[in-house]
Amino acid sequence: MLSRRELLAAVPFARATARAADPVSVPFGFSLYGMKALALPDALKACAEIGYRGVEFALMPGYPAEPKLLTAAARAEVRKRLADSGLAALGLMENLSEPAPDAVHKANLERLKAATELAHALSPGAPPCVESVLGGKPTEWDTVKEKLAERLGAWAEVGRGAKTVIAVKPHVSNALHTIDGAKWLLKRVNSPWLRLAFDYSHFGLRGVKLADAVSELIPLTAFVHVKDAKGTAEQFEFVLPGTGGTDYAAYRKLLAEAKYAGPVVVEVSGHVSSKPNYDAVAAAKASFAGLAPQFAPRAKR
């Protein structure tokens, strides 16, 4: 049985969560997954000027924050820029697939280790979680779930060794795609170092009510993405938050009632960023304008 101190150390922002009463106390940020073409200094400057309180760094190959691209000096410079701009490192995004063949699984563990090292370099003493989807297809769940739990047990060990939470994200098109599956998986792995990254858009496409998704999964969640979606689980399009049907006033209230005080981070889907003439800064501004009344009402706009 973990002590309360150990549990609080394992979950980012857990101390804040334990005493949270203010529904707008969550750190509200923007994922640099939506700013691939911008150099890190430019992306951080833009997010700070818009009014965000933090950012999620995207670590996949080809992104400016890919760990192998960042020397010790570069990491120190990013940390300084974060501090100077008043931004926090709210999360680190990876894009891994499990269960995978042994060689790929081993490479996944190495990427997670590199991500946790970067988490500590950017935020010493309070590393943000590393979050990832898991891949696969919905029809594969029953076939892969036991092996998936085994593989994620190894992920959790990486998190334990680095004292950094790994958060896995249910996705409408992945093997892990349901509330029951997410709850089963975390119970089977049974580690405070493996939590959920919650993104309601994936559940909304399956007809799950916002209140039900929040009440079931937020207690298991270390990180929240926000975006909207249109369509069905079989045919859908992700869109900017505030341009779909999500009631963000209700969402904020539900998060507060669930005593969640971790990050709430805007994610711009590739459905949006891959379009011709996509403007990353304009997307960040539009998302902030739509959500700031709920998540950052005192921020400059």
C-alpha positions in Angstrom: 0.0 0.0 0.0 1.4 3.4 -1.0 1.6 6.1 1.5 -0.2 9.4 0.9 3.2 11.1 0.4 4.2 8.5 -2.2 0.9 8.9 -4.1 1.1 12.7 -4.1 4.7 12.5 -5.4 3.5 10.2 -8.2 0.8 12.3 -9.6 1.6 15.8 -11.1 -0.3 18.5 -9.4 -1.8 16.1 -6.9 -1.0 18.4 -4.0 -3.0 21.1 -5.7 -5.8 18.6 -6.5 -6.0 17.6 -2.8 -6.9 21.1 -1.8 -8.6 22.3 -5.0 -11.8 24.2 -4.6 -11.5 26.9 -7.2 -12.9 25.7 -10.6 -10.5 27.9 -12.5 -7.3 26.8 -10.7 -6.2 24.4 -13.4 -3.1 25.2 -15.4 -4.4 26.0 -18.8 -2.0 25.5 -21.7 -1.4 24.8 -25.4 0.2 21.7 -27.0 3.1 22.4 -29.2 1.9 19.4 -31.3 0.0 22.2 -33.1 3.2 24.3 -33.6 5.5 21.9 -35.4 6.8 24.5 -37.9 7.7 27.1 -35.2 11.1 27.1 -33.5 10.7 26.6 -29.7 11.5 30.2 -28.8 8.9 31.5 -31.2 6.3 29.0 -30.0 6.9 29.8 -26.3 6.8 33.5 -27.0 3.5 33.2 -28.9 1.8 31.1 -26.2 2.9 33.5 -23.4 1.7 36.5 -25.3 -1.7 34.9 -25.9 -2.1 34.3 -22.2 -1.6 30.5 -21.8 0.0 29.4 -18.5 2.0 26.5 -19.9 2.7 24.3 -22.9 3.0 20.6 -23.7 6.1 19.7 -25.7 5.8 17.3 -28.6 8.7 14.9 -28.7 8.1 12.9 -31.8 10.7 12.7 -34.6 10.6 15.9 -36.7 9.4 18.2 -33.8 11.7 20.9 -32.4 11.6 19.3 -28.9 12.6 15.8 -30.0 14.9 14.8 -27.1 17.9 13.9 -29.3 17.9 17.4 -30.7 18.2 19.1 -27.4 21.7 19.3 -25.8 22.1 20.0 -22.2 22.7 23.7 -23.0 19.6 23.8 -25.2 17.5 22.2 -22.4 18.8 24.8 -20.0 17.9 27.6 -22.5 14.3 26.2 -22.9 14.0 26.0 -19.1 15.1 29.7 -18.8 12.7 30.8 -21.5 9.8 29.0 -19.7 10.7 30.8 -16.5 11.2 34.2 -18.2 7.8 34.0 -20.0 5.9 32.7 -17.0 5.1 29.4 -18.6 5.1 25.9 -17.1 6.0 22.6 -18.8 2.6 20.9 -18.4 3.3 17.7 -20.3 5.4 15.9 -22.9 3.7 14.2 -25.8 4.9 10.9 -27.4 3.2 8.8 -30.0 4.0 5.1 -29.3 2.2 1.9 -30.2 1.7 -1.1 -27.9 1.6 -4.0 -27.6 4.5 -4.1 -30.1 7.2 -6.6 -31.1 10.0 -7.0 -28.6 12.4 -4.7 -30.6 9.8 -2.0 -30.9 8.8 -2.3 -27.3 12.4 -1.9 -26.2 12.7 1.2 -28.4 9.5 2.5 -26.8 11.0 2.1 -23.4 14.1 4.0 -24.5 12.0 6.8 -25.9 10.1 7.0 -22.6 13.3 7.1 -20.6 14.5 10.0 -22.9 11.2 11.8 -22.3 11.4 11.5 -18.5 15.0 12.8 -18.6 13.7 15.8 -20.6 10.8 16.2 -18.1 13.3 16.6 -15.2 15.5 18.9 -17.3 12.7 21.3 -18.1 11.0 21.2 -14.6 13.4 19.9 -12.0 11.7 18.6 -8.9 8.2 18.6 -10.5 8.5 16.8 -13.8 5.3 16.9 -16.1 3.8 13.7 -17.2 4.7 12.0 -20.4 1.5 11.1 -22.4 0.9 8.9 -25.4 -1.8 7.1 -27.3 -1.3 3.4 -27.8 -2.4 2.5 -31.3 -4.1 -0.6 -32.5 -7.8 -0.9 -33.6 -11.0 -1.0 -31.5 -11.8 -4.5 -32.7 -8.4 -5.8 -31.3 -9.1 -4.9 -27.7 -10.1 -8.3 -26.4 -7.2 -9.9 -28.2 -4.4 -7.5 -27.1 -5.5 -6.3 -23.7 -3.5 -8.8 -21.6 -0.3 -8.2 -23.6 -1.0 -4.5 -23.5 -1.2 -4.6 -19.7 2.1 -6.5 -19.6 3.8 -3.9 -21.8 2.4 -1.0 -19.9 3.7 -2.6 -16.6 7.1 -2.0 -18.1 6.2 1.6 -19.0 5.1 2.1 -15.4 8.5 0.8 -14.2 10.2 3.5 -16.3 7.9 6.1 -14.7 8.7 4.7 -11.2 12.5 4.8 -11.8 12.3 8.4 -13.0 9.6 9.5 -10.6 7.6 10.7 -13.6 4.0 9.7 -14.4 3.3 8.1 -17.8 -0.2 8.8 -19.0 -2.0 6.8 -21.7 -4.7 8.2 -23.8 -7.8 6.3 -24.9 -8.5 7.1 -28.6 -11.7 6.6 -30.6 -9.8 4.7 -33.3 -7.4 2.7 -31.0 -7.6 -0.6 -29.2 -7.9 1.3 -25.9 -11.1 3.3 -26.7 -13.7 2.7 -23.9 -14.2 3.8 -20.3 -14.3 0.2 -19.2 -11.1 -0.7 -21.0 -9.3 2.3 -19.5 -10.4 1.3 -16.0 -9.5 -2.3 -16.5 -6.1 -1.5 -17.8 -5.1 0.8 -15.0 -6.4 -1.7 -12.4 -4.5 -4.5 -14.0 -1.2 -2.6 -14.1 -1.8 -1.3 -10.6 0.8 1.4 -10.5 0.5 5.1 -9.5 3.1 5.8 -12.2 0.6 4.8 -15.0 -2.4 7.2 -15.3 -4.7 8.4 -18.0 -4.5 11.3 -20.4 -8.2 12.2 -20.8 -9.6 13.7 -24.0 -13.4 13.8 -24.0 -13.7 14.3 -27.8 -12.9 10.6 -28.2 -15.7 9.5 -25.9 -18.2 12.0 -27.3 -17.8 10.5 -30.7 -19.1 7.2 -29.1 -22.1 8.9 -27.6 -20.7 8.9 -24.0 -22.1 11.8 -21.9 -19.6 14.3 -20.7 -20.6 13.9 -17.0 -20.3 10.1 -17.3 -16.8 10.2 -18.8 -15.6 12.8 -16.3 -16.9 11.0 -13.2 -15.6 7.6 -14.3 -12.1 8.6 -15.6 -11.0 11.9 -14.1 -10.1 10.1 -10.8 -7.6 8.1 -12.8 -6.3 11.1 -14.9 -3.1 13.1 -14.7 -3.6 15.2 -17.8 -6.5 16.6 -19.9 -6.5 17.4 -23.6 -9.3 19.6 -25.0 -10.5 19.7 -28.6 -13.8 19.2 -30.3 -15.0 16.6 -32.7 -17.8 16.2 -35.3 -19.2 13.1 -36.8 -19.4 9.5 -35.5 -16.9 6.9 -34.2 -16.7 5.6 -37.7 -16.4 8.8 -39.6 -15.3 12.0 -37.8 -13.3 15.2 -37.9 -11.5 16.8 -35.0 -11.8 20.6 -34.8 -10.6 23.4 -32.6 -12.1 23.5 -29.1 -15.1 25.8 -29.0 -16.1 25.0 -32.6 -18.0 21.8 -31.8 -20.7 20.9 -29.4 -18.8 20.6 -26.1 -20.2 22.6 -23.2 -17.0 24.0 -21.6 -18.8 25.7 -18.8 -20.3 22.4 -17.8 -16.9 20.7 -18.4 -15.1 23.1 -16.1 -17.7 22.6 -13.4 -17.5 18.8 -13.7 -13.7 18.9 -13.4 -14.0 21.1 -10.3 -16.5 18.7 -8.7 -14.1 15.9 -9.5 -11.4 17.9 -7.7 -9.2 17.8 -10.7 -6.5 20.5 -10.7 -4.0 19.1 -13.2 -3.3 20.6 -16.7 -6.0 21.3 -19.2 -4.2 21.6 -22.5 -5.5 22.6 -26.0 -4.6 20.0 -28.6 -4.8 21.0 -32.3 -5.4 17.8 -34.2 -3.6 16.9 -37.4 -7.1 17.1 -39.0 -6.7 20.9 -38.5 -2.9 21.4 -38.7 -2.5 19.5 -41.9 -4.9 21.8 -43.8 -3.4 24.2 -46.4 -2.6 27.7 -45.0 -2.9 26.4 -41.4 -1.7 29.2 -39.0 -0.5 27.8 -35.7 -0.6 31.1 -33.8 -4.1 31.9 -35.1 -5.3 28.5 -34.0 -3.8 29.0 -30.5 -5.5 32.5 -30.3 -8.9 31.2 -31.4 -8.7 28.3 -29.0 -7.7 30.6 -26.1 -10.5 33.0 -26.9 -13.1 30.2 -26.8 -11.9 28.6 -23.6 -10.3 31.3 -21.5 -13.7 32.4 -20.0 -13.9 29.0 -18.4 -10.2 28.0 -17.8 -8.3 31.3 -17.6 -10.9 34.1 -16.9 -8.3 36.4 -15.4 -5.8 36.1 -18.2 -5.1 38.9 -20.7 -7.0 38.6 -23.9 
